[in-house]
Amino acid sequence: DYITGHSLGGLMAEVVSSYSRIPGFSFNCPGPVGFVTETPFLNPDTEQYKGVQFEVHLRENDPVSNINYEWHINPAPVWHPGTSHHMDDMASDIQKDMSVSVTAGAFSLVS
């Protein structure tokens, strides 16, 4: 099983993964930290999700991707060039890169 999400759904996927340890992917999402209280939405017990397999894919010039980008489960997001926030554009770019291994931890989008 995997959990995935785009934009706000990606933030929610990371939060659920931090509590459930279900591996997954997020795309073009802000880092899961509170915008008003600065309280992280992630499980406060970092040992709970330490090592969980979770890939974060962000756009270099997407305003949403750049919100709290340093606050993801995976501290090394995969950065993609461009400005588009749309998931179909991200999927198209990832498909174009299928000849290049895009990995984070134990995941790989290359078969």
C-alpha positions in Angstrom: 0.0 0.0 0.0 1.1 3.6 -0.7 -0.3 7.0 0.1 0.0 9.8 -2.4 -1.1 13.3 -2.8 -0.7 16.6 -4.7 -0.6 20.1 -3.3 -2.7 20.1 -0.1 -3.3 16.4 -0.6 0.5 15.9 -0.6 0.8 17.6 2.7 -2.0 15.4 4.1 -0.3 12.3 2.7 2.9 13.2 4.6 1.0 13.8 7.8 -0.9 10.4 7.5 2.4 8.7 6.7 4.1 10.2 9.7 1.5 8.5 12.0 0.8 5.3 10.1 4.3 4.6 8.5 2.6 3.9 5.2 5.1 4.7 2.5 4.2 7.1 -0.3 4.8 10.1 -2.5 3.9 13.7 -2.5 3.9 16.2 -5.4 4.2 20.0 -5.3 3.1 20.4 -1.7 4.1 22.7 1.1 6.1 21.3 4.0 3.8 20.0 6.7 4.3 22.7 9.4 1.7 25.0 10.8 1.4 28.4 9.0 -0.1 30.2 12.0 1.2 28.5 15.0 4.5 27.1 13.5 3.6 23.8 15.1 4.5 20.8 12.9 1.5 18.7 11.7 3.8 15.7 11.5 3.9 13.2 14.3 5.9 14.8 17.1 7.5 11.4 17.7 10.1 11.6 14.9 11.2 8.1 15.7 7.8 6.9 14.6 8.4 7.9 11.0 12.2 7.8 10.9 13.1 5.7 7.9 9.6 5.6 6.4 9.9 5.3 2.6 8.4 8.6 1.3 9.4 10.5 -1.8 8.8 14.3 -2.1 8.7 15.8 -5.6 8.8 19.6 -5.9 9.0 22.2 -8.6 11.9 24.7 -8.4 9.8 27.8 -9.2 6.4 26.7 -7.9 5.3 29.0 -5.1 3.5 26.1 -3.3 6.5 23.8 -3.5 8.7 26.4 -1.9 6.5 26.9 1.2 8.4 25.3 4.1 10.2 23.0 1.7 12.7 22.1 4.4 10.0 20.5 6.6 9.2 17.3 4.7 9.5 13.7 6.0 12.2 13.1 3.5 14.8 15.9 4.0 16.1 15.5 0.5 13.2 16.3 -1.9 13.5 15.6 -5.6 13.5 19.0 -7.4 12.2 19.4 -10.9 12.7 22.4 -13.1 9.8 24.7 -14.1 7.0 26.7 -12.6 3.8 24.6 -13.3 1.9 23.5 -10.2 -0.3 21.1 -12.2 0.0 17.3 -11.5 -0.4 16.4 -15.2 2.7 18.5 -16.0 4.7 16.8 -13.1 3.6 13.3 -14.3 4.7 14.2 -17.8 8.1 15.4 -16.7 8.6 12.3 -14.5 7.7 10.0 -17.5 10.2 11.9 -19.6 12.9 11.2 -17.0 12.1 7.5 -16.8 15.6 6.7 -18.2 17.1 8.4 -15.2 16.7 6.9 -11.8 14.8 9.3 -9.6 15.2 7.8 -6.1 15.0 8.8 -2.5 15.7 6.2 0.1 14.5 2.8 -1.2 12.0 4.1 -3.7 12.6 4.4 -7.4 10.2 5.5 -10.2 12.2 3.5 -12.7 11.1 0.0 -13.3 
